[in-house]
Amino acid sequence: MSVLRSPQPDQAAALSDLCVRSKAVWGYDAAFLEACRAALTLTADDWMDSELQVAMEGERILGLAQVRGSGQVVELDKLFIEPEARAAGIGRQLFDWCVAAARKRGAIVMTIDADPGAADFYRRMGAVDDGVVASSVIPGRFLPRLKVDLGSGPTA
Ligand SMILES: CC(C)(COP(=O)(O)OP(=O)(O)OC[C@H]1O[C@@H](n2cnc3c(N)ncnc32)[C@H](O)[C@@H]1OP(=O)(O)O)[C@@H](O)C(=O)NCCC(=O)NCCS
């Protein structure tokens, strides 16, 4: 199992690149990925207004998770695994961290605006469908919205 830790702001560029590489596993073309790049770019603000966690193997970053918001409803903003590190339990490990981080923030619900390719992963993690939401990147594209009830004990 990989080790989880908080990343540093000077890792922002490396983490942004990881997000783009990871999103590419669903077969998107270069133009689509370029359109997504801004939304997948971390800046110093992310360290101020959200919580971040990375999964490490030695000094290598294998995945990133981000939880944002406060109050009763918080958002799982990012969950990205290096393509060759998928299917090894790291997504689950970071998802569990997101759930714990959301609970620590006092939330009772965690929402996820999911890439369609990842929706079944989130359902596997115990999330349930909660409609769709318009993509902030591509006009006319809709993403599945899922939510996790944080009051119902550990997810499995
Ligand atoms: C979706 C993603 C985070 C899953 O991470 P992962 O490390 O491969 O997942 P895990 O190995 O922890 O899988 C945990 C379980 O979910 C299942 N699972 C993983 N991806 C799945 C998928 N796309 N569809 C259905 N089930 C999936 C696994 O089979 C495993 O099942 P188990 O409970 O029987 O063991 C990863 O594929 C990824 O980063 N994808 C590209 C980026 C992306 O779209 N991120 C989400 C943005 S909203």
The ligand as a Gaussian input file, in Angstrom:
#p B3LYP/6-31G(d) Opt

LIG

0 1
 C      -11.148000       6.129000     -11.266000
 C       -9.810000       5.913000     -10.580000
 C       -9.558000       7.032000      -9.570000
 C       -9.819000       4.565000      -9.850000
 O       -8.589000       4.390000      -9.180000
 P       -7.890000       2.947000      -9.036000
 O       -6.672000       3.128000      -8.201000
 O       -7.689000       2.357000     -10.379000
 O       -9.011000       2.155000      -8.247000
 P       -8.798000       0.960000      -7.181000
 O       -7.724000       0.046000      -7.672000
 O       -8.623000       1.541000      -5.829000
 O      -10.207000       0.240000      -7.278000
 C      -11.076000       0.062000      -6.178000
 C      -12.265000      -0.759000      -6.653000
 O      -12.980000      -0.020000      -7.655000
 C      -13.064000      -0.773000      -8.862000
 N      -12.911000       0.146000      -9.983000
 C      -11.847000       0.913000     -10.262000
 N      -12.076000       1.658000     -11.355000
 C      -13.305000       1.322000     -11.787000
 C      -14.120000       1.751000     -12.880000
 N      -13.695000       2.685000     -13.767000
 N      -15.343000       1.186000     -13.008000
 C      -15.792000       0.274000     -12.131000
 N      -15.071000      -0.163000     -11.064000
 C      -13.843000       0.357000     -10.899000
 C      -11.919000      -1.768000      -8.781000
 O      -12.197000      -2.912000      -9.564000
 C      -11.877000      -2.066000      -7.294000
 O      -12.905000      -3.000000      -6.994000
 P      -12.840000      -4.002000      -5.704000
 O      -13.596000      -3.281000      -4.634000
 O      -13.517000      -5.225000      -6.191000
 O      -11.400000      -4.210000      -5.365000
 C       -8.647000       5.859000     -11.622000
 O       -9.010000       4.940000     -12.636000
 C       -8.312000       7.173000     -12.286000
 O       -7.536000       7.967000     -11.776000
 N       -8.921000       7.411000     -13.473000
 C       -8.593000       8.525000     -14.341000
 C       -8.865000       9.860000     -13.727000
 C      -10.305000      10.088000     -13.340000
 O      -11.207000       9.971000     -14.145000
 N      -10.482000      10.427000     -12.055000
 C      -11.768000      10.777000     -11.534000
 C      -12.099000      12.194000     -11.828000
 S      -13.769000      12.577000     -11.321000

